[in-house]
């Protein structure tokens, strides 16, 4: 049997719709009938051959669909379950992190749509360790991008460890940031949206769960701090935490300037040339500088 799939057959060329064999689930996998699959910036990186992915391969690492078949070793899932899946296809099973149960830190993982076939297909297999059941009232088109953009920004907000009622700045209002401002508001934080584009700030301001402050990155830092002063009441000026959902070099310096003393910065963006921020600012002001990938399965369920 075959299925229709969207493949990358040559790097930097248009996608190609192909007929490919229906994959059969291994003992630890489920076969999913795909109802929605997202397009992420990482998919463009894969198209540009930034991961040396063997050709041809199927794109996308954001899945929502229905379980069609269950591997013999899988528990907790059955045919017909509504599920979402993150981008991990499998882990090496040998490294120290795998043995410690920290699967997300595996040193040689296989990644859907990045190093192996992804989810732009009618059916695809998925590792049961990296899927979750979806609420009945959540549409597949909503759920799919939450498996990457959603879990990434939500996990970063949680990782910041700010007590309820505190303040968080989302730096970079793009695919992740526009979700982050809404999620942070729903988590009862005072929220500042920070971006260089007025159109991005206007977009999140129009949402029902809109941020408390809109900060244009080109404004003087003192003007931005005054907006934050009006938003929060604290002995320290600035935000309790900032989440960097961009890799633009200038964003890191601005985030450090707007984060309060003893505050936290969480890094999602990955600048090609490293952290473009003065170490003196970090060492004298910022208490914690954190990465994202931490207890991701619990974050996905949440």
C-alpha positions in Angstrom: 0.0 0.0 0.0 1.1 3.6 -0.7 0.2 7.0 0.6 0.6 10.6 -0.6 3.4 12.6 1.0 5.2 15.9 0.5 8.9 15.2 0.0 12.1 17.2 -0.3 13.8 15.5 -3.2 16.5 18.1 -3.9 17.7 20.8 -1.5 16.6 24.4 -2.2 14.0 23.2 -4.8 10.2 23.1 -4.6 8.5 20.4 -2.5 7.3 17.3 -4.4 4.1 15.3 -3.9 5.0 11.6 -4.1 3.5 8.2 -3.5 5.5 6.3 -0.8 4.9 3.1 1.1 2.7 3.1 4.2 5.1 2.7 7.2 4.6 -0.1 9.6 4.8 0.7 13.3 7.6 -0.9 15.3 6.8 -2.4 18.8 7.2 1.0 20.5 5.4 3.1 17.8 1.9 4.0 16.7 0.7 4.6 13.2 -1.1 7.9 13.0 -3.6 9.1 10.4 -2.4 12.7 10.0 -5.1 15.4 10.1 -2.8 18.4 10.3 0.9 19.0 10.1 2.6 22.3 10.6 5.2 24.3 8.7 8.1 25.6 10.9 11.2 27.7 10.3 13.1 24.6 10.9 11.5 23.0 7.9 13.1 25.7 5.8 16.4 25.0 7.4 16.0 21.3 6.4 15.0 22.4 2.8 18.3 24.4 2.8 20.3 21.3 3.8 21.4 22.6 7.2 21.0 19.2 8.8 22.5 17.0 6.1 19.3 15.0 5.9 19.5 12.1 3.4 17.4 12.6 0.3 14.5 12.2 -0.3 12.7 12.8 2.9 9.2 13.9 4.1 9.0 17.3 5.9 7.3 18.6 9.0 7.8 17.8 12.7 4.4 19.1 14.0 1.7 16.4 14.0 -1.9 16.1 15.1 -4.1 13.1 14.1 -5.8 9.8 14.9 -4.1 6.6 16.0 -4.7 4.1 13.3 -2.6 1.2 14.6 -0.7 0.5 17.9 2.7 -1.4 18.2 2.7 -4.5 20.4 4.7 -2.8 23.2 2.7 0.4 23.4 0.4 1.0 26.4 -1.9 3.9 27.1 -3.0 4.4 23.5 -5.5 2.7 21.3 -7.0 3.0 17.8 -9.0 6.2 17.4 -7.2 8.3 20.0 -6.7 11.9 19.1 -3.0 12.6 19.5 -0.2 15.1 18.9 3.5 14.4 18.5 6.7 16.4 18.9 9.7 16.0 16.6 11.6 13.2 18.3 11.5 10.0 16.2 13.8 7.9 18.4 16.8 8.1 20.7 20.1 6.3 20.6 19.6 4.2 23.7 23.2 4.3 24.6 24.2 7.8 25.9 24.3 8.8 29.6 21.2 11.0 29.2 19.1 8.1 27.7 20.2 5.9 30.6 19.2 8.7 33.0 15.8 9.0 31.4 16.5 12.4 29.9 15.5 11.5 26.4 15.3 15.0 25.2 19.1 15.4 25.7 20.0 12.3 23.7 23.3 12.9 21.9 22.2 11.1 18.6 18.5 11.5 18.3 16.5 10.8 15.1 14.2 13.8 14.4 11.0 13.9 12.4 11.3 16.0 9.3 14.8 17.0 10.2 16.9 13.8 10.0 14.2 11.3 9.0 10.8 11.3 7.4 8.3 13.7 9.0 4.6 14.3 9.0 3.6 15.8 5.6 1.9 12.6 4.7 -1.5 10.8 5.0 0.0 8.4 7.6 3.2 8.3 9.6 4.6 6.3 12.5 5.5 8.0 15.8 7.3 6.9 19.0 4.6 6.5 21.7 7.0 8.1 24.2 6.7 11.4 22.4 2.9 11.6 21.8 0.1 12.8 24.0 -3.7 12.6 23.8 -5.5 15.8 22.7 -8.5 17.3 24.3 -11.7 16.5 22.4 -12.4 20.2 22.0 -9.1 21.0 20.4 -9.0 21.1 16.7 -6.2 19.4 14.8 -5.2 22.6 13.0 -4.8 24.3 16.4 -3.0 21.3 18.0 -0.3 20.7 15.3 1.7 23.9 15.7 1.5 23.5 19.5 3.7 20.4 19.2 6.6 22.6 18.4 6.0 26.4 18.7 3.5 25.9 21.5 5.5 23.5 23.7 8.7 25.5 23.1 7.4 28.8 24.3 5.2 27.3 27.1 8.2 25.3 28.3 10.3 28.4 28.4 7.8 30.3 30.4 7.6 27.5 32.9 11.4 27.2 32.9 11.7 30.8 34.0 10.2 29.8 37.3 8.4 33.2 37.9 5.8 33.0 40.7 2.2 33.6 39.6 1.5 37.3 39.4 5.1 38.1 38.4 6.2 39.7 35.2 7.5 38.2 31.9 8.7 39.7 28.7 8.4 37.8 25.4 11.2 39.1 23.1 10.4 38.4 19.5 6.8 38.3 18.5 6.9 35.7 15.7 5.6 32.2 15.4 6.5 31.4 19.0 6.3 34.8 20.6 2.7 35.5 19.5 1.7 32.3 21.3 3.8 33.1 24.3 2.2 36.4 25.1 -1.2 34.7 25.2 0.0 31.7 27.2 1.7 33.9 29.7 -1.4 36.0 30.2 -3.5 32.9 30.7 -0.9 31.8 33.4 -1.7 35.1 35.2 1.5 36.9 34.5 2.0 40.6 33.7 3.3 40.4 30.2 5.4 42.7 28.0 5.5 42.0 24.2 8.9 43.2 22.8 9.6 43.4 19.0 11.2 45.6 16.4 8.1 45.6 14.2 5.0 47.7 15.2 2.8 45.3 13.1 3.8 42.4 15.3 3.0 44.3 18.5 -0.3 45.5 17.0 -1.2 41.9 16.2 -0.8 40.6 19.8 -2.6 43.7 21.1 -5.7 42.6 19.2 -5.9 39.2 20.9 -8.4 38.6 23.7 -5.4 37.7 25.9 -3.4 40.7 25.0 -0.1 41.8 26.7 0.0 44.5 29.4 2.8 46.5 27.7 3.9 46.9 24.1 7.6 47.6 23.8 9.2 48.7 20.5 12.8 47.5 20.4 14.0 50.7 18.7 12.7 52.9 21.5 15.2 54.2 24.1 15.7 51.7 26.9 14.6 54.1 29.6 11.3 54.7 27.8 10.8 50.9 27.8 11.7 50.7 31.5 9.1 53.3 32.2 6.4 51.2 30.5 7.5 48.3 32.6 7.3 50.4 35.7 3.7 51.2 34.9 3.0 47.4 34.5 4.6 46.0 37.6 5.3 47.0 41.2 8.6 45.9 42.5 11.7 47.0 44.5 13.7 46.2 41.4 13.1 47.9 38.0 12.5 45.5 35.1 10.9 42.2 34.3 11.2 39.1 36.5 12.1 37.1 33.4 12.5 37.5 29.7 12.1 34.7 27.1 14.1 35.2 23.9 12.1 33.9 21.0 14.4 35.3 18.4 18.0 34.9 17.4 18.6 38.5 16.5 21.8 39.7 18.2 20.4 43.0 19.4 17.5 41.3 21.2 19.9 39.7 23.7 21.3 43.0 24.8 17.9 44.6 25.1 16.5 41.6 27.0 19.3 41.9 29.6 18.7 45.6 29.9 14.9 45.0 30.6 15.3 42.1 32.9 15.4 43.1 36.6 18.4 42.6 38.8 18.5 38.9 40.0 16.1 38.1 37.2 16.1 35.2 34.7 16.6 35.0 30.9 15.5 31.9 29.0 17.0 31.3 25.6 15.0 30.0 22.7 16.8 31.8 19.9 20.2 30.4 18.8 22.4 33.1 17.4 24.9 31.7 14.9 27.8 33.5 16.4 27.0 32.9 20.1 25.5 35.2 22.8 25.9 38.8 21.6 25.6 40.3 25.1 28.2 41.9 27.3 29.2 39.5 30.0 29.4 42.3 32.6 25.7 43.0 32.2 24.9 39.3 32.7 27.3 38.7 35.6 26.2 41.8 37.5 22.4 41.7 36.9 21.1 38.3 35.7 20.7 35.6 38.2 19.9 32.7 35.8 20.5 32.1 32.1 18.5 29.1 31.1 18.0 26.8 28.1 14.7 25.2 27.2 14.8 21.4 26.9 13.8 20.2 30.4 11.1 17.6 31.3 9.5 18.2 28.0 7.0 15.3 28.2 5.5 16.8 31.3 5.3 20.2 29.6 3.6 18.6 26.5 0.9 16.9 28.7 0.3 20.1 30.6 
